[in-house]
Amino acid sequence: MKTTVYIVLSSQDRWWIDVDGRTHGPFQTRDEAIEGVIALVTVFDVSERPEVYAPDKEGHQRRYWPVS
């Protein structure tokens, strides 16, 4: 099964979701972007295994979904 990686990132004081080189957003906060991408992958029937990554409060990338 293919894994699709969703990366939450900050640029120009906004938050964005990057998937396969395409950006989605903007979102006002990091948490809104994380919630937005999790809502997308849970609502839509995706055939790939989704993984959501975002920086934590210290700026280190970590996986937010699925929670291990």
PDB file with one MODEL, atoms N, CA, C and O in Angstrom:
MODEL        1
ATOM      1  N   MET A   1       0.836  -1.177   0.000  1.00  0.00           N
ATOM      2  CA  MET A   1       0.000   0.000   0.000  1.00  0.00           C
ATOM      3  C   MET A   1       0.882   1.241   0.000  1.00  0.00           C
ATOM      4  O   MET A   1       1.855   1.316   0.750  1.00  0.00           O
ATOM      5  N   LYS A   2       0.547   2.201  -0.828  1.00  0.00           N
ATOM      6  CA  LYS A   2       1.286   3.452  -0.920  1.00  0.00           C
ATOM      7  C   LYS A   2       1.008   4.323   0.303  1.00  0.00           C
ATOM      8  O   LYS A   2      -0.115   4.361   0.805  1.00  0.00           O
ATOM      9  N   THR A   3       2.029   5.015   0.774  1.00  0.00           N
ATOM     10  CA  THR A   3       1.871   5.973   1.865  1.00  0.00           C
ATOM     11  C   THR A   3       1.871   7.382   1.289  1.00  0.00           C
ATOM     12  O   THR A   3       2.765   7.746   0.525  1.00  0.00           O
ATOM     13  N   THR A   4       0.875   8.167   1.652  1.00  0.00           N
ATOM     14  CA  THR A   4       0.837   9.577   1.273  1.00  0.00           C
ATOM     15  C   THR A   4       1.182  10.392   2.502  1.00  0.00           C
ATOM     16  O   THR A   4       0.554  10.246   3.551  1.00  0.00           O
ATOM     17  N   VAL A   5       2.186  11.255   2.373  1.00  0.00           N
ATOM     18  CA  VAL A   5       2.666  12.060   3.491  1.00  0.00           C
ATOM     19  C   VAL A   5       2.127  13.475   3.356  1.00  0.00           C
ATOM     20  O   VAL A   5       2.310  14.130   2.331  1.00  0.00           O
ATOM     21  N   TYR A   6       1.464  13.931   4.404  1.00  0.00           N
ATOM     22  CA  TYR A   6       0.951  15.297   4.491  1.00  0.00           C
ATOM     23  C   TYR A   6       1.844  16.045   5.466  1.00  0.00           C
ATOM     24  O   TYR A   6       2.023  15.615   6.605  1.00  0.00           O
ATOM     25  N   ILE A   7       2.406  17.165   5.022  1.00  0.00           N
ATOM     26  CA  ILE A   7       3.329  17.928   5.862  1.00  0.00           C
ATOM     27  C   ILE A   7       2.725  19.296   6.136  1.00  0.00           C
ATOM     28  O   ILE A   7       2.384  20.031   5.209  1.00  0.00           O
ATOM     29  N   VAL A   8       2.595  19.633   7.409  1.00  0.00           N
ATOM     30  CA  VAL A   8       2.116  20.945   7.822  1.00  0.00           C
ATOM     31  C   VAL A   8       3.337  21.836   7.994  1.00  0.00           C
ATOM     32  O   VAL A   8       4.293  21.470   8.677  1.00  0.00           O
ATOM     33  N   LEU A   9       3.295  23.026   7.358  1.00  0.00           N
ATOM     34  CA  LEU A   9       4.441  23.929   7.440  1.00  0.00           C
ATOM     35  C   LEU A   9       3.977  25.369   7.538  1.00  0.00           C
ATOM     36  O   LEU A   9       2.842  25.705   7.201  1.00  0.00           O
ATOM     37  N   SER A  10       4.878  26.203   8.004  1.00  0.00           N
ATOM     38  CA  SER A  10       4.590  27.624   8.183  1.00  0.00           C
ATOM     39  C   SER A  10       5.348  28.434   7.145  1.00  0.00           C
ATOM     40  O   SER A  10       6.525  28.190   6.877  1.00  0.00           O
ATOM     41  N   SER A  11       4.641  29.415   6.558  1.00  0.00           N
ATOM     42  CA  SER A  11       5.265  30.324   5.610  1.00  0.00           C
ATOM     43  C   SER A  11       4.457  31.615   5.588  1.00  0.00           C
ATOM     44  O   SER A  11       3.229  31.588   5.503  1.00  0.00           O
ATOM     45  N   GLN A  12       5.150  32.735   5.663  1.00  0.00           N
ATOM     46  CA  GLN A  12       4.520  34.054   5.606  1.00  0.00           C
ATOM     47  C   GLN A  12       3.434  34.208   6.662  1.00  0.00           C
ATOM     48  O   GLN A  12       2.346  34.703   6.371  1.00  0.00           O
ATOM     49  N   ASP A  13       3.726  33.787   7.876  1.00  0.00           N
ATOM     50  CA  ASP A  13       2.817  33.915   9.026  1.00  0.00           C
ATOM     51  C   ASP A  13       1.494  33.171   8.853  1.00  0.00           C
ATOM     52  O   ASP A  13       0.498  33.521   9.485  1.00  0.00           O
ATOM     53  N   ARG A  14       1.483  32.157   8.008  1.00  0.00           N
ATOM     54  CA  ARG A  14       0.319  31.306   7.813  1.00  0.00           C
ATOM     55  C   ARG A  14       0.778  29.860   7.827  1.00  0.00           C
ATOM     56  O   ARG A  14       1.970  29.574   7.713  1.00  0.00           O
ATOM     57  N   TRP A  15      -0.184  28.945   7.970  1.00  0.00           N
ATOM     58  CA  TRP A  15       0.112  27.516   7.989  1.00  0.00           C
ATOM     59  C   TRP A  15      -0.485  26.864   6.748  1.00  0.00           C
ATOM     60  O   TRP A  15      -1.572  27.230   6.300  1.00  0.00           O
ATOM     61  N   TRP A  16       0.232  25.907   6.209  1.00  0.00           N
ATOM     62  CA  TRP A  16      -0.131  25.268   4.951  1.00  0.00           C
ATOM     63  C   TRP A  16       0.023  23.758   5.078  1.00  0.00           C
ATOM     64  O   TRP A  16       0.731  23.266   5.957  1.00  0.00           O
ATOM     65  N   ILE A  17      -0.644  23.033   4.196  1.00  0.00           N
ATOM     66  CA  ILE A  17      -0.495  21.585   4.097  1.00  0.00           C
ATOM     67  C   ILE A  17       0.135  21.290   2.748  1.00  0.00           C
ATOM     68  O   ILE A  17      -0.363  21.739   1.716  1.00  0.00           O
ATOM     69  N   ASP A  18       1.220  20.542   2.749  1.00  0.00           N
ATOM     70  CA  ASP A  18       1.864  20.120   1.511  1.00  0.00           C
ATOM     71  C   ASP A  18       1.618  18.627   1.328  1.00  0.00           C
ATOM     72  O   ASP A  18       1.870  17.832   2.233  1.00  0.00           O
ATOM     73  N   VAL A  19       1.124  18.254   0.149  1.00  0.00           N
ATOM     74  CA  VAL A  19       0.947  16.845  -0.193  1.00  0.00           C
ATOM     75  C   VAL A  19       1.326  16.683  -1.660  1.00  0.00           C
ATOM     76  O   VAL A  19       0.761  17.334  -2.538  1.00  0.00           O
ATOM     77  N   ASP A  20       2.273  15.823  -1.901  1.00  0.00           N
ATOM     78  CA  ASP A  20       2.750  15.556  -3.259  1.00  0.00           C
ATOM     79  C   ASP A  20       3.144  16.828  -3.994  1.00  0.00           C
ATOM     80  O   ASP A  20       2.895  16.952  -5.193  1.00  0.00           O
ATOM     81  N   GLY A  21       3.759  17.781  -3.285  1.00  0.00           N
ATOM     82  CA  GLY A  21       4.233  19.008  -3.908  1.00  0.00           C
ATOM     83  C   GLY A  21       3.169  20.070  -4.130  1.00  0.00           C
ATOM     84  O   GLY A  21       3.456  21.124  -4.698  1.00  0.00           O
ATOM     85  N   ARG A  22       1.953  19.808  -3.692  1.00  0.00           N
ATOM     86  CA  ARG A  22       0.875  20.798  -3.808  1.00  0.00           C
ATOM     87  C   ARG A  22       0.551  21.334  -2.416  1.00  0.00           C
ATOM     88  O   ARG A  22       0.507  20.581  -1.443  1.00  0.00           O
ATOM     89  N   THR A  23       0.328  22.630  -2.338  1.00  0.00           N
ATOM     90  CA  THR A  23       0.004  23.226  -1.044  1.00  0.00           C
ATOM     91  C   THR A  23      -1.487  23.503  -0.951  1.00  0.00           C
ATOM     92  O   THR A  23      -2.150  23.807  -1.943  1.00  0.00           O
ATOM     93  N   HIS A  24      -1.995  23.389   0.275  1.00  0.00           N
ATOM     94  CA  HIS A  24      -3.397  23.658   0.576  1.00  0.00           C
ATOM     95  C   HIS A  24      -3.439  24.575   1.786  1.00  0.00           C
ATOM     96  O   HIS A  24      -2.678  24.393   2.736  1.00  0.00           O
ATOM     97  N   GLY A  25      -4.312  25.542   1.753  1.00  0.00           N
ATOM     98  CA  GLY A  25      -4.419  26.479   2.851  1.00  0.00           C
ATOM     99  C   GLY A  25      -4.698  27.861   2.298  1.00  0.00           C
ATOM    100  O   GLY A  25      -5.125  27.991   1.150  1.00  0.00           O
ATOM    101  N   PRO A  26      -4.474  28.861   3.064  1.00  0.00           N
ATOM    102  CA  PRO A  26      -3.776  28.892   4.339  1.00  0.00           C
ATOM    103  C   PRO A  26      -4.701  28.641   5.530  1.00  0.00           C
ATOM    104  O   PRO A  26      -5.925  28.705   5.422  1.00  0.00           O
ATOM    105  N   PHE A  27      -4.071  28.355   6.663  1.00  0.00           N
ATOM    106  CA  PHE A  27      -4.751  28.198   7.940  1.00  0.00           C
ATOM    107  C   PHE A  27      -4.148  29.219   8.896  1.00  0.00           C
ATOM    108  O   PHE A  27      -2.988  29.604   8.750  1.00  0.00           O
ATOM    109  N   GLN A  28      -4.927  29.650   9.863  1.00  0.00           N
ATOM    110  CA  GLN A  28      -4.456  30.652  10.823  1.00  0.00           C
ATOM    111  C   GLN A  28      -3.445  30.080  11.816  1.00  0.00           C
ATOM    112  O   GLN A  28      -2.507  30.769  12.217  1.00  0.00           O
ATOM    113  N   THR A  29      -3.641  28.808  12.213  1.00  0.00           N
ATOM    114  CA  THR A  29      -2.757  28.216  13.222  1.00  0.00           C
ATOM    115  C   THR A  29      -2.292  26.836  12.776  1.00  0.00           C
ATOM    116  O   THR A  29      -2.872  26.218  11.883  1.00  0.00           O
ATOM    117  N   ARG A  30      -1.240  26.378  13.419  1.00  0.00           N
ATOM    118  CA  ARG A  30      -0.724  25.030  13.162  1.00  0.00           C
ATOM    119  C   ARG A  30      -1.785  23.992  13.504  1.00  0.00           C
ATOM    120  O   ARG A  30      -1.989  23.039  12.752  1.00  0.00           O
ATOM    121  N   ASP A  31      -2.456  24.173  14.631  1.00  0.00           N
ATOM    122  CA  ASP A  31      -3.474  23.206  15.044  1.00  0.00           C
ATOM    123  C   ASP A  31      -4.638  23.143  14.061  1.00  0.00           C
ATOM    124  O   ASP A  31      -5.170  22.062  13.810  1.00  0.00           O
ATOM    125  N   GLU A  32      -5.044  24.283  13.501  1.00  0.00           N
ATOM    126  CA  GLU A  32      -6.102  24.278  12.486  1.00  0.00           C
ATOM    127  C   GLU A  32      -5.668  23.498  11.246  1.00  0.00           C
ATOM    128  O   GLU A  32      -6.463  22.761  10.662  1.00  0.00           O
ATOM    129  N   ALA A  33      -4.419  23.659  10.850  1.00  0.00           N
ATOM    130  CA  ALA A  33      -3.913  22.929   9.681  1.00  0.00           C
ATOM    131  C   ALA A  33      -3.874  21.427   9.963  1.00  0.00           C
ATOM    132  O   ALA A  33      -4.250  20.630   9.104  1.00  0.00           O
ATOM    133  N   ILE A  34      -3.424  21.034  11.154  1.00  0.00           N
ATOM    134  CA  ILE A  34      -3.392  19.615  11.516  1.00  0.00           C
ATOM    135  C   ILE A  34      -4.803  19.051  11.532  1.00  0.00           C
ATOM    136  O   ILE A  34      -5.047  17.979  10.978  1.00  0.00           O
ATOM    137  N   GLU A  35      -5.734  19.758  12.159  1.00  0.00           N
ATOM    138  CA  GLU A  35      -7.127  19.304  12.197  1.00  0.00           C
ATOM    139  C   GLU A  35      -7.722  19.228  10.795  1.00  0.00           C
ATOM    140  O   GLU A  35      -8.490  18.316  10.490  1.00  0.00           O
ATOM    141  N   GLY A  36      -7.364  20.191   9.944  1.00  0.00           N
ATOM    142  CA  GLY A  36      -7.874  20.205   8.581  1.00  0.00           C
ATOM    143  C   GLY A  36      -7.424  19.012   7.770  1.00  0.00           C
ATOM    144  O   GLY A  36      -8.226  18.407   7.059  1.00  0.00           O
ATOM    145  N   VAL A  37      -6.170  18.668   7.864  1.00  0.00           N
ATOM    146  CA  VAL A  37      -5.672  17.528   7.086  1.00  0.00           C
ATOM    147  C   VAL A  37      -6.212  16.216   7.642  1.00  0.00           C
ATOM    148  O   VAL A  37      -6.527  15.312   6.867  1.00  0.00           O
ATOM    149  N   ILE A  38      -6.327  16.086   8.945  1.00  0.00           N
ATOM    150  CA  ILE A  38      -6.887  14.858   9.522  1.00  0.00           C
ATOM    151  C   ILE A  38      -8.352  14.713   9.114  1.00  0.00           C
ATOM    152  O   ILE A  38      -8.806  13.607   8.822  1.00  0.00           O
ATOM    153  N   ALA A  39      -9.090  15.821   9.094  1.00  0.00           N
ATOM    154  CA  ALA A  39     -10.482  15.764   8.638  1.00  0.00           C
ATOM    155  C   ALA A  39     -10.554  15.318   7.181  1.00  0.00           C
ATOM    156  O   ALA A  39     -11.415  14.515   6.821  1.00  0.00           O
ATOM    157  N   LEU A  40      -9.661  15.829   6.345  1.00  0.00           N
ATOM    158  CA  LEU A  40      -9.656  15.437   4.933  1.00  0.00           C
ATOM    159  C   LEU A  40      -9.417  13.947   4.746  1.00  0.00           C
ATOM    160  O   LEU A  40     -10.125  13.295   3.978  1.00  0.00           O
ATOM    161  N   VAL A  41      -8.425  13.403   5.440  1.00  0.00           N
ATOM    162  CA  VAL A  41      -8.092  11.997   5.219  1.00  0.00           C
ATOM    163  C   VAL A  41      -9.088  11.055   5.885  1.00  0.00           C
ATOM    164  O   VAL A  41      -9.191   9.894   5.491  1.00  0.00           O
ATOM    165  N   THR A  42      -9.823  11.532   6.887  1.00  0.00           N
ATOM    166  CA  THR A  42     -10.812  10.650   7.505  1.00  0.00           C
ATOM    167  C   THR A  42     -12.166  10.721   6.804  1.00  0.00           C
ATOM    168  O   THR A  42     -12.919   9.748   6.825  1.00  0.00           O
ATOM    169  N   VAL A  43     -12.488  11.854   6.186  1.00  0.00           N
ATOM    170  CA  VAL A  43     -13.774  12.008   5.505  1.00  0.00           C
ATOM    171  C   VAL A  43     -13.749  11.343   4.134  1.00  0.00           C
ATOM    172  O   VAL A  43     -14.700  10.663   3.748  1.00  0.00           O
ATOM    173  N   PHE A  44     -12.653  11.544   3.398  1.00  0.00           N
ATOM    174  CA  PHE A  44     -12.566  10.995   2.049  1.00  0.00           C
ATOM    175  C   PHE A  44     -11.994   9.595   2.092  1.00  0.00           C
ATOM    176  O   PHE A  44     -11.116   9.298   2.902  1.00  0.00           O
ATOM    177  N   ASP A  45     -12.485   8.747   1.232  1.00  0.00           N
ATOM    178  CA  ASP A  45     -11.994   7.373   1.129  1.00  0.00           C
ATOM    179  C   ASP A  45     -10.676   7.394   0.365  1.00  0.00           C
ATOM    180  O   ASP A  45     -10.666   7.491  -0.862  1.00  0.00           O
ATOM    181  N   VAL A  46      -9.582   7.305   1.080  1.00  0.00           N
ATOM    182  CA  VAL A  46      -8.276   7.312   0.422  1.00  0.00           C
ATOM    183  C   VAL A  46      -7.747   5.892   0.367  1.00  0.00           C
ATOM    184  O   VAL A  46      -7.831   5.146   1.343  1.00  0.00           O
ATOM    185  N   SER A  47      -7.206   5.529  -0.773  1.00  0.00           N
ATOM    186  CA  SER A  47      -6.686   4.171  -0.924  1.00  0.00           C
ATOM    187  C   SER A  47      -5.266   4.071  -0.403  1.00  0.00           C
ATOM    188  O   SER A  47      -4.761   2.970  -0.183  1.00  0.00           O
ATOM    189  N   GLU A  48      -4.613   5.217  -0.201  1.00  0.00           N
ATOM    190  CA  GLU A  48      -3.263   5.211   0.344  1.00  0.00           C
ATOM    191  C   GLU A  48      -3.307   5.296   1.869  1.00  0.00           C
ATOM    192  O   GLU A  48      -4.310   5.697   2.459  1.00  0.00           O
ATOM    193  N   ARG A  49      -2.206   4.915   2.480  1.00  0.00           N
ATOM    194  CA  ARG A  49      -2.081   5.059   3.934  1.00  0.00           C
ATOM    195  C   ARG A  49      -1.588   6.477   4.218  1.00  0.00           C
ATOM    196  O   ARG A  49      -0.464   6.810   3.842  1.00  0.00           O
ATOM    197  N   PRO A  50      -2.388   7.322   4.868  1.00  0.00           N
ATOM    198  CA  PRO A  50      -1.972   8.701   5.132  1.00  0.00           C
ATOM    199  C   PRO A  50      -1.127   8.811   6.400  1.00  0.00           C
ATOM    200  O   PRO A  50      -1.355   8.107   7.384  1.00  0.00           O
ATOM    201  N   GLU A  51      -0.147   9.711   6.350  1.00  0.00           N
ATOM    202  CA  GLU A  51       0.634  10.076   7.528  1.00  0.00           C
ATOM    203  C   GLU A  51       0.710  11.595   7.565  1.00  0.00           C
ATOM    204  O   GLU A  51       0.974  12.231   6.545  1.00  0.00           O
ATOM    205  N   VAL A  52       0.477  12.181   8.745  1.00  0.00           N
ATOM    206  CA  VAL A  52       0.474  13.626   8.916  1.00  0.00           C
ATOM    207  C   VAL A  52       1.644  14.020   9.810  1.00  0.00           C
ATOM    208  O   VAL A  52       1.777  13.530  10.931  1.00  0.00           O
ATOM    209  N   TYR A  53       2.487  14.910   9.298  1.00  0.00           N
ATOM    210  CA  TYR A  53       3.641  15.407  10.040  1.00  0.00           C
ATOM    211  C   TYR A  53       3.538  16.916  10.205  1.00  0.00           C
ATOM    212  O   TYR A  53       3.081  17.618   9.303  1.00  0.00           O
ATOM    213  N   ALA A  54       3.967  17.411  11.368  1.00  0.00           N
ATOM    214  CA  ALA A  54       3.962  18.846  11.637  1.00  0.00           C
ATOM    215  C   ALA A  54       5.022  19.139  12.691  1.00  0.00           C
ATOM    216  O   ALA A  54       5.416  18.247  13.443  1.00  0.00           O
ATOM    217  N   PRO A  55       5.486  20.385  12.750  1.00  0.00           N
ATOM    218  CA  PRO A  55       6.432  20.726  13.804  1.00  0.00           C
ATOM    219  C   PRO A  55       5.724  20.788  15.158  1.00  0.00           C
ATOM    220  O   PRO A  55       4.592  21.261  15.263  1.00  0.00           O
ATOM    221  N   ASP A  56       6.416  20.301  16.189  1.00  0.00           N
ATOM    222  CA  ASP A  56       5.859  20.418  17.538  1.00  0.00           C
ATOM    223  C   ASP A  56       6.152  21.815  18.075  1.00  0.00           C
ATOM    224  O   ASP A  56       6.642  22.666  17.332  1.00  0.00           O
ATOM    225  N   LYS A  57       5.866  22.063  19.327  1.00  0.00           N
ATOM    226  CA  LYS A  57       6.036  23.401  19.914  1.00  0.00           C
ATOM    227  C   LYS A  57       7.499  23.867  19.900  1.00  0.00           C
ATOM    228  O   LYS A  57       7.772  25.067  19.918  1.00  0.00           O
ATOM    229  N   GLU A  58       8.440  22.905  19.867  1.00  0.00           N
ATOM    230  CA  GLU A  58       9.854  23.247  19.820  1.00  0.00           C
ATOM    231  C   GLU A  58      10.387  23.318  18.390  1.00  0.00           C
ATOM    232  O   GLU A  58      11.566  23.608  18.186  1.00  0.00           O
ATOM    233  N   GLY A  59       9.530  23.055  17.397  1.00  0.00           N
ATOM    234  CA  GLY A  59       9.948  23.138  16.005  1.00  0.00           C
ATOM    235  C   GLY A  59      10.454  21.848  15.404  1.00  0.00           C
ATOM    236  O   GLY A  59      10.891  21.845  14.253  1.00  0.00           O
ATOM    237  N   HIS A  60      10.412  20.744  16.143  1.00  0.00           N
ATOM    238  CA  HIS A  60      10.855  19.449  15.635  1.00  0.00           C
ATOM    239  C   HIS A  60       9.702  18.740  14.921  1.00  0.00           C
ATOM    240  O   HIS A  60       8.582  18.696  15.431  1.00  0.00           O
ATOM    241  N   GLN A  61       9.982  18.189  13.746  1.00  0.00           N
ATOM    242  CA  GLN A  61       8.949  17.464  13.014  1.00  0.00           C
ATOM    243  C   GLN A  61       8.558  16.209  13.784  1.00  0.00           C
ATOM    244  O   GLN A  61       9.420  15.494  14.293  1.00  0.00           O
ATOM    245  N   ARG A  62       7.266  15.945  13.867  1.00  0.00           N
ATOM    246  CA  ARG A  62       6.800  14.710  14.474  1.00  0.00           C
ATOM    247  C   ARG A  62       5.524  14.258  13.777  1.00  0.00           C
ATOM    248  O   ARG A  62       4.815  15.063  13.173  1.00  0.00           O
ATOM    249  N   ARG A  63       5.246  12.982  13.866  1.00  0.00           N
ATOM    250  CA  ARG A  63       4.040  12.441  13.250  1.00  0.00           C
ATOM    251  C   ARG A  63       2.867  12.658  14.193  1.00  0.00           C
ATOM    252  O   ARG A  63       2.919  12.285  15.365  1.00  0.00           O
ATOM    253  N   TYR A  64       1.802  13.270  13.664  1.00  0.00           N
ATOM    254  CA  TYR A  64       0.607  13.542  14.451  1.00  0.00           C
ATOM    255  C   TYR A  64      -0.500  12.549  14.171  1.00  0.00           C
ATOM    256  O   TYR A  64      -1.379  12.346  15.009  1.00  0.00           O
ATOM    257  N   TRP A  65      -0.470  11.919  12.988  1.00  0.00           N
ATOM    258  CA  TRP A  65      -1.533  10.970  12.663  1.00  0.00           C
ATOM    259  C   TRP A  65      -1.032  10.005  11.619  1.00  0.00           C
ATOM    260  O   TRP A  65      -0.379  10.472  10.685  1.00  0.00           O
ATOM    261  N   PRO A  66      -1.265   8.726  11.674  1.00  0.00           N
ATOM    262  CA  PRO A  66      -1.943   8.095  12.796  1.00  0.00           C
ATOM    263  C   PRO A  66      -1.050   8.092  14.031  1.00  0.00           C
ATOM    264  O   PRO A  66       0.176   8.054  13.927  1.00  0.00           O
ATOM    265  N   VAL A  67      -1.664   8.132  15.165  1.00  0.00           N
ATOM    266  CA  VAL A  67      -0.923   8.131  16.426  1.00  0.00           C
ATOM    267  C   VAL A  67      -0.441   6.730  16.680  1.00  0.00           C
ATOM    268  O   VAL A  67      -1.209   5.770  16.618  1.00  0.00           O
ATOM    269  N   SER A  68       0.849   6.617  16.970  1.00  0.00           N
ATOM    270  CA  SER A  68       1.401   5.272  17.222  1.00  0.00           C
ATOM    271  C   SER A  68       1.450   4.936  18.689  1.00  0.00           C
ATOM    272  O   SER A  68       1.886   3.846  19.060  1.00  0.00           O
TER     273      SER A  68
ENDMDL
END
